[in-house]
């Protein structure tokens, strides 16, 4: 799932930078792939132990539902704020939550938001943009994902 979620973020970052949006078809393809992988691991995981190592958390109803909570919260924020957070970003958070689990998606949201805020401050200070300008969020999620997974890998917890 690490490589699948990394590939998803790379592709979404590219389209978000280039087209200022995220393809719903791309998200659907990755969601389908991750569901099939999760089902495959659930069915064959006991027989092929190496398959269980592909997942970033133990699949179960409670763990999957909790992994979707940050996406639900972000969906509510998007609706309340009148779309300040794009729906492509919300869907991406939903799918990544399903793929990487509650703890990692929560960390990803916090780190990527911090990176976005820092970049936004430098963007405004440099005079290239203002407070009302929007930034593509997927590239910041990609940067945060690489930082988090690198840190977890160094700790031996990924």
Secondary structure, 3 states (H helix, E strand, C coil): CHHHHHHHHHHHHHHHHHHCCCCHHHHHHHHHHHHHHHHHHHHHCCCCHHHHCCCCCCCCHHHHHHHHHHHHHHHHHHHHCCCCCCHHHHHHHHHHHHHHCHHHHHHHHHHHHHHHHHHHHHHHHCCCCCCCCCCCCHHHHHHHHHHHHHHHHHHCCC
